[in-house]
Every structure is written in C-alpha cells, then in structure tokens.
Amino acid sequence: MNTADAITYAAATAPQGTCYRVLMWEASALSQENREAWSEARRELLSRMRDAGIKGSRGLLGQLEIELKALTVKMIEEPLTKASRAGFSFARVEALGEALRAHDAVLAYRLGTAAAEVLVQLNGEESLDDMLTRWQAATPGMLWCTQPHIQALTAAEGAAWQNESRSDDNEIGTLEYTPAEFHHVTVLLNEAVEALQPAEGKVLVDATLGGGGHTEQLLRAGAEVWGIDQDPTARAAAQARLAEFGDKLHVIAGNFRNAAEMLRKRGVEQVDGLLADIGISSPQVDCAERGFSFLHEGPLDMRMNPAAPRSAADIINTAAESEIADILWQYGEERASRAIARRIVQERSKAPITTTTRLADIIASVLPRKGKQHPATRSFQALRIAVNDELGALEALLQSGLSLLKSGGRFAVITFHSLEDRAVKRYFELVCKPEIDRPEWPAPRPNPAYAARLVYRKPITPAEAELTANPRSRSAKLRVIEKL
Ligand SMILES: C[S@@+](CC[C@H](N)C(=O)[O-])C[C@H]1O[C@@H](n2cnc3c(N)ncnc32)[C@H](O)[C@@H]1O
C-alpha cells in the first residue's frame, strides 16, 4: 500500500462517533506531496473529532499520537532493532494487531526497505510483498508500507549503510545508527512548546535538537529555529525529519555550553526563546554501540559527541581510584562508590575494562541486586554525566542563556534528574529575585543578578497520560523564566 492510499484509508475509517481513530505518520518519511496530503488528513481528523463532540481534541490527538508512538516503539521498533537479532517472530505482528484492535486504533507504519529486507530473510519469507500481505492480514488496523530511508542520507552515507546492512553478521545493529531509524519520544512536548510561545517572525534556539521533536512544533508554529546538538546522529536525523522547513531551520554542530558564542558567530545576537531538553535521547541509550546502557553489550563509550576526547573506558581504565569513587558519589549518589572504585581498579589490572557488560558485572559483584533497579544504574548515570561533563555544560548554558534573550524572551529547561534540576532551580530563583537578604544585613539589598521573572512557580511535570505512554518521562521537570 502506498502512502497516499494509506492516508485515504485512515481518513476514511476515522469518523466513527464514540471512538477515535488516529493515523500516525512519521513526517520524515513523506515526500512533499504526501506531506501535504497528510496535513490535510490530519486537519480532517481533528475536525471530525470535534464534530463527534470529543473535547480538547487537539490535545487528545497529540496524546494518542504519543501513546501510539510508544506502542510503535514497544511493538515494532524494539523487536526490529533488538529482539530480531535473537529471533523476530510473526507472533509480534499478531500481538500488534491485537493491541490495535483493543485501542480501536489505526496505525500507519513506514518500514525501512533495508530493515524489511532483513526481516524477509530472517523470517524465511518468499518476498517482501508476501511478508507484508501476511502482516496486513494479521493487523487489519495497521497500514504497512515501505520507504527507502536512504533517500534521507547523503549518497556516500547511503551506500555505506546499504553495504553494512546487507552484511551477514550484524544487519539490524547497523540500522540502529541510521538517522531514519532514530526514534525519540519527545517529553513535555506541548508544555515546552506552549512555554516558548512560537510564532511567525520569532527566532528561537533549541539547544538540544535531538530528533527534532520540540523543534518540529516550533517550526510548525512559524518560528525560525537554530538547533544545536553535539551528536552527529541526532543532527542527521533531525535534518532529515525537518527537511520540509528549508532555511527556517539552522542546525549547528557543537556543545550548547558555547551557544551564545556559536550564535553570535553566525550573526545572531538576541533571540525570542531558548529551550534545553537536557540529557540523552532514547536512541543514544538504546543503541548498544554507543555504550550508554548496561543492558546491552557494547563498547564502554558514552560520548554524546563521538569526537570528544575522553570515553567512559578512558576514565574507568586510567583515572585514579579516588577520582572514580568521587564521580560515582557526586554524580550517582552511589553509597558504595569507594568499594566499587576499588574493585574496578583490581579488575582493570587483570585486563582493561572495555565493555558495558563487563563493567556492569564488576559493579554487581560488589553490590548485590536489591529490588527492581540494576545495581549498575547509579554508576552508569554518574559515568555518563562525567564523560559528557553534563553539569558543567548546563551551568555554562544557564550563565549565558539570558544574555542571548531579548526582553520578554523565554528560557525553558527540561531536566531528568535531581542534580540538574537543582542547578536550574537555584539559578532561576537567583535571577528572579529583585532583592537579596542575609541575616547579617540590616535590610535587603538589590540583587545585581535580577533579570527575569518565573513563568511558573512550580516545575511542570508530565501528565498522567504521558507517564503511562512514556515511562522515561517520569523524572522530567520543566522550568521556565522570562527575561524582564
Ligand atoms: C533529550 S534529547 C533532546 C530531544 C529533543 N528535544 C526531541 O524532542 O527530539 C537531548 C539531546 O541533547 C544533546 N545534548 C546533550 N547535551 C548537550 C550539550 N552539552 N551540547 C549539545 N547537545 C547536547 C544530546 O546529544 C541529545 O541529542
């Protein structure tokens, strides 16, 4: 089934009163013509939902999209990119059909041709057409179609990817690295976009472009966006996804700690808003080769910027025992930091520690598993923060962010753990206080750092529905200030 047929089909099955059906599509995969058709179908869906008396249909549609995206990740992408190495089973497709029936939902999914070819081989199917026919029969609520993802890559990248993905040993693994397979579920999407008040004529900065989820909505609202990311995979994925916006999007390769300098070099002195969605993206953590996760065997790397000088393996194999212990304690609040550091140093003297799983096993040998959390969770978080100097970069961004904003410009930061949130809270409170007081002073004095007002007194956290659809959002906090 081609894209246009898929859209027509989904729109035709949409209107049935009490239930809502949603077509979800990844814009990056659509040609210009199909994108217009999709926008049209989406508008039509919204108006039908309104006519059917479904209140707040725009938010509801967004919410359903989030849920369906989570479903897609769980039911399709994870099996495709990971479980398929161990054996992709047709039962997965049938389970997806079941889930869609239970949701009374329609889901359109673009399957990369290379991935599809791999699946044809893995499943011993006669041909791609035969496989899709069988899948279509098992999932009446699903619209499968294939697209050659490599169109979104440069010719050289495309050729390299094709060769790799056809090699015998690790086809699916290589697909995880390709921009078209990049899948990050954006957190606090509506809340962050609303906070930045995007509109035609506004210039905004997304300091953590990632997969372009927030930026896409900012661009759709008419704003011009400067997107920064230090990860080349993220930049390529965002560029491919957001190609339709042409020169309204400017992508900068670099660390957001230098945001002000990088923008000024490009002639941008002041902007209307700045967003930072701190931390790592799902593809970074899910991709074994990036070395962020103790769940997948991979090189002990953890660099968001693969060209950065120091990887996790460098720290683990060369840093002093006391430095390792300090990292685990300061950034992971790991109480067994000293014992773990000691064991690491003992083990590395036998052989360098080069894989995620070996390090996880070493940590587990010191710290027996208690409860649901893997014993290496805190140590891996700590190492990641140290490798990427995440707190240092955040502090630099906080210090320079306001200088980049026009009066009335908004500065929005989403954080995922308490160390980051504490830094943002402390800095935002400082710059929003007209006066400061100390017990030893007879009276409060004007605050020289006073330059902004808090837009929300309390941090914004994900709504229940987002938490259910995307458990990774559970620790997210959004704080926003406005420059005076
Ligand atoms: C949570 S993801 C952003 C997701 C994005 N908002 C979206 O909706 O698709 C964070 C991104 O910020 C990038 N990043 C983190 N720290 C950075 C830094 N100091 N400088 C530049 N990019 C950074 C990471 O590489 C990652 O792609």
The ligand as an ORCA input file, in Angstrom:
! r2SCAN-3c Opt
* xyz 0 1
  C      16.708     14.575     25.396
  S      17.481     14.750     23.836
  C      16.564     16.031     23.057
  C      15.351     15.524     22.345
  C      14.603     16.556     21.543
  N      14.098     17.629     22.394
  C      13.470     15.895     20.794
  O      12.323     16.119     21.146
  O      13.724     15.131     19.862
  C      18.915     15.608     24.264
  C      19.838     15.898     23.094
  O      20.716     16.907     23.520
  C      22.010     16.602     23.101
  N      22.907     17.204     24.090
  C      23.008     16.906     25.404
  N      23.923     17.698     25.994
  C      24.391     18.525     25.027
  C      25.345     19.576     25.010
  N      26.007     19.920     26.103
  N      25.533     20.218     23.845
  C      24.877     19.893     22.712
  N      23.982     18.893     22.667
  C      23.743     18.217     23.810
  C      22.093     15.100     23.057
  O      23.051     14.688     22.109
  C      20.666     14.730     22.647
  O      20.567     14.560     21.263
*
